[in-house]
């Protein structure tokens, strides 16, 4: 299939609202996500995203059966299992878009000896970015997601990953492998219609790089319009 005939893949990086492993995006920031203010901001985000021309949604989750069950339960009852970004944003967007299902695109691999450095080991630039993230989230969730979808954020996550790899070559190879598997899963769901991929913002740089190398129609969402 030629590139001009391939369906678009829209890519949106999200913060992890409650992941203990995400030191870069400061998950502690998002403890108020259930508040009236943040719920209003989530609705504002959904209202923006619903206008994009996609017909399916992929999220960073492993278990497709579990995802299907939870989404159907949400459609029937409004119940959300917890406050992570998949349930709070992707489920609400899929419902607004009247989608019957959501697709799991994640793929886990043992990463070897890898750890994200403690804050004291981060460069001043990286620390400044975290401070910028806090200030931006104080303004709004929408502004925060805009920030996480910038080139600066993609490069900073790559930088921190490299610093944390104690066995650099193996860890980096596993990271590329995982993202290549994720992209393969995405492609299997987007064979004939546009797809929105909602994934941790740390994946943006490498997924975009891999997608371009495969000549896919990748479109990163900036939410600036």
Secondary structure per residue as TSV (DSSP state, phi and psi in degrees):
chain	resnum	aa	ss	phi	psi
A	1	X	-	360.0	129.4
A	2	X	-	-73.3	158.9
A	3	X	G	-59.2	-40.0
A	4	X	G	-69.4	-13.5
A	5	X	G	-99.8	-10.1
A	6	X	S	-76.4	141.2
A	7	X	-	-68.4	152.7
A	8	X	-	-70.0	144.8
A	9	X	E	-117.1	112.0
A	10	X	E	-90.2	131.8
A	11	X	E	-116.6	124.0
A	12	X	E	-129.4	119.3
A	13	X	E	-84.3	134.6
A	14	X	E	-121.5	155.0
A	15	X	-	-76.3	154.1
A	16	X	-	-88.9	115.0
A	17	X	T	-68.1	-29.5
A	18	X	T	-145.8	42.1
A	19	X	-	-102.1	121.4
A	20	X	T	-68.3	-16.7
A	21	X	T	-86.6	-9.2
A	22	X	-	-97.9	80.1
A	23	X	T	-76.4	-22.6
A	24	X	T	-70.2	-45.0
A	25	X	T	-92.9	11.6
A	26	X	T	48.3	72.2
A	27	X	G	-58.4	-25.8
A	28	X	G	-61.5	-20.0
A	29	X	G	-62.1	-31.5
A	30	X	G	-97.4	20.7
A	31	X	G	-68.4	-17.5
A	32	X	G	-97.2	19.3
A	33	X	T	-64.5	-21.0
A	34	X	T	-86.1	-4.7
A	35	X	S	-67.5	159.7
A	36	X	H	-58.7	-41.0
A	37	X	H	-62.8	-48.9
A	38	X	H	-69.2	-34.1
A	39	X	H	-64.9	-35.8
A	40	X	H	-66.0	-38.1
A	41	X	H	-69.5	-35.9
A	42	X	H	-62.2	-41.7
A	43	X	H	-63.8	-38.1
A	44	X	H	-61.2	-42.5
A	45	X	H	-64.2	-45.9
A	46	X	H	-59.4	-41.8
A	47	X	H	-62.3	-32.9
A	48	X	H	-73.7	-45.4
A	49	X	H	-70.7	-29.6
A	50	X	T	-65.4	-19.0
A	51	X	T	-81.1	-11.9
A	52	X	S	-75.3	144.6
A	53	X	-	-83.6	75.3
A	54	X	-	-124.1	155.7
A	55	X	S	-122.0	0.6
A	56	X	E	-152.7	159.5
A	57	X	E	-127.5	131.8
A	58	X	E	-110.4	139.7
A	59	X	E	-130.6	163.2
A	60	X	S	-80.9	76.9
A	61	X	-	-143.2	151.5
A	62	X	S	-92.8	-43.3
A	63	X	-	-94.0	104.3
A	64	X	H	-65.9	-41.2
A	65	X	H	-63.2	-42.8
A	66	X	H	-63.2	-43.1
A	67	X	H	-61.5	-46.1
A	68	X	H	-60.2	-45.2
A	69	X	H	-61.4	-46.4
A	70	X	H	-67.9	-37.1
A	71	X	H	-68.4	-42.7
A	72	X	H	-63.6	-38.8
A	73	X	H	-64.0	-39.2
A	74	X	H	-63.5	-43.8
A	75	X	H	-61.5	-35.1
A	76	X	H	-81.1	-37.0
A	77	X	H	-124.0	-16.8
A	78	X	-	82.5	5.4
A	79	X	-	-77.6	132.3
A	80	X	-	-117.0	128.1
A	81	X	S	-60.4	-36.8
A	82	X	S	-159.3	-168.0
A	83	X	-	-104.4	26.7
A	84	X	S	-73.9	171.1
A	85	X	H	-67.3	-26.5
A	86	X	I	-65.3	-48.6
A	87	X	I	-72.3	-43.4
A	88	X	I	-73.1	-33.2
A	89	X	I	-110.2	-56.4
A	90	X	I	-63.7	-43.6
A	91	X	I	-62.2	-44.6
A	92	X	H	-67.7	-37.0
A	93	X	H	-67.6	-44.6
A	94	X	H	-60.6	-39.8
A	95	X	H	-65.2	-43.8
A	96	X	H	-62.9	-31.1
A	97	X	T	-86.5	-3.2
A	98	X	T	59.7	41.2
A	99	X	-	-85.2	140.8
A	100	X	S	-80.9	-20.2
A	101	X	-	-151.9	165.0
A	102	X	-	-128.5	150.7
A	103	X	E	-117.1	137.2
A	104	X	E	-87.9	124.3
A	105	X	-	-117.6	-0.4
A	106	X	-	-72.7	159.7
A	107	X	-	-148.1	122.3
A	108	X	-	-97.1	139.5
A	109	X	-	-133.8	146.0
A	110	X	-	-64.2	123.1
A	111	X	-	-88.2	-1.8
A	112	X	-	73.7	-157.5
A	113	X	S	-80.2	97.9
A	114	X	B	-144.6	135.4
A	115	X	-	-150.9	144.4
A	116	X	-	-75.8	132.3
A	117	X	-	-60.5	150.7
A	118	X	-	-66.7	156.4
A	119	X	G	-52.4	-33.4
A	120	X	G	-66.3	-18.2
A	121	X	G	-93.4	-6.6
A	122	X	S	-75.7	149.7
A	123	X	-	-70.1	163.9
A	124	X	H	-61.3	-33.6
A	125	X	H	-64.5	-43.1
A	126	X	H	-66.6	-40.2
A	127	X	H	-63.6	-40.9
A	128	X	H	-61.6	-36.7
A	129	X	H	-65.2	-40.8
A	130	X	H	-64.1	-38.6
A	131	X	H	-65.0	-40.2
A	132	X	H	-62.5	-38.3
A	133	X	H	-62.5	-43.7
A	134	X	H	-62.6	-44.9
A	135	X	H	-65.7	-38.0
A	136	X	H	-68.6	-40.7
A	137	X	H	-66.5	-30.6
A	138	X	H	-62.6	-29.4
A	139	X	H	-76.7	-56.0
A	140	X	-	-172.4	158.3
A	141	X	H	-65.8	-38.5
A	142	X	H	-60.7	-45.0
A	143	X	H	-61.1	-36.4
A	144	X	H	-65.0	-45.0
A	145	X	H	-68.6	-33.7
A	146	X	H	-59.3	-44.7
A	147	X	H	-62.9	-41.7
A	148	X	H	-69.5	-14.3
A	149	X	T	-102.9	20.3
A	150	X	S	-92.7	161.9
A	151	X	H	-61.7	-37.8
A	152	X	H	-55.9	-44.8
A	153	X	H	-66.8	-40.4
A	154	X	H	-58.8	-43.5
A	155	X	H	-72.4	-35.0
A	156	X	H	-68.1	-37.4
A	157	X	H	-66.7	-40.2
A	158	X	H	-62.0	-42.0
A	159	X	H	-62.1	-45.6
A	160	X	H	-67.2	-37.4
A	161	X	H	-60.1	-45.6
A	162	X	H	-62.6	-39.5
A	163	X	H	-67.0	-30.2
A	164	X	H	-86.3	-7.4
A	165	X	B	-83.6	104.3
A	166	X	T	-75.1	-33.7
A	167	X	T	-111.1	80.4
A	168	X	H	-54.0	-51.4
A	169	X	H	-62.3	-46.1
A	170	X	H	-65.6	-42.7
A	171	X	H	-64.7	-44.0
A	172	X	H	-66.1	-39.5
A	173	X	H	-62.0	-42.2
A	174	X	H	-64.7	-39.3
A	175	X	H	-62.9	-45.1
A	176	X	H	-64.5	-41.2
A	177	X	H	-59.6	-47.0
A	178	X	H	-59.6	-46.7
A	179	X	H	-69.2	-31.6
A	180	X	H	-66.2	-39.1
A	181	X	H	-65.1	-41.6
A	182	X	H	-59.9	-45.5
A	183	X	H	-63.7	-38.6
A	184	X	H	-61.2	-42.3
A	185	X	H	-62.9	-42.9
A	186	X	H	-59.3	-45.5
A	187	X	H	-61.8	-32.6
A	188	X	H	-69.0	-24.2
A	189	X	H	-93.7	-9.5
A	190	X	-	-121.3	41.1
A	191	X	S	-74.4	-29.7
A	192	X	S	-138.0	7.6
A	193	X	S	-151.7	153.4
A	194	X	-	-62.8	141.8
A	195	X	E	-127.0	139.9
A	196	X	E	-102.0	123.6
A	197	X	E	-104.1	119.5
A	198	X	E	-111.8	112.4
A	199	X	E	-145.7	160.0
A	200	X	E	-52.9	134.1
A	201	X	G	-60.6	-20.9
A	202	X	G	-65.7	-15.7
A	203	X	G	-87.8	-11.2
A	204	X	H	-59.5	-48.5
A	205	X	H	-58.2	-52.0
A	206	X	H	-73.3	-37.3
A	207	X	H	-63.6	-41.5
A	208	X	H	-63.5	-44.0
A	209	X	H	-59.9	-47.7
A	210	X	H	-65.6	-40.7
A	211	X	H	-63.9	-41.3
A	212	X	H	-65.4	-37.7
A	213	X	H	-66.8	-24.8
A	214	X	T	-94.6	4.6
A	215	X	T	62.2	39.1
A	216	X	-	-88.7	158.7
A	217	X	-	-86.8	76.5
A	218	X	E	-89.6	133.3
A	219	X	E	-129.8	112.1
A	220	X	E	-82.9	133.7
A	221	X	-	-87.3	129.6
A	222	X	-	-105.7	-20.4
A	223	X	-	61.9	25.1
A	224	X	-	-90.1	-13.4
A	225	X	-	-77.9	360.0
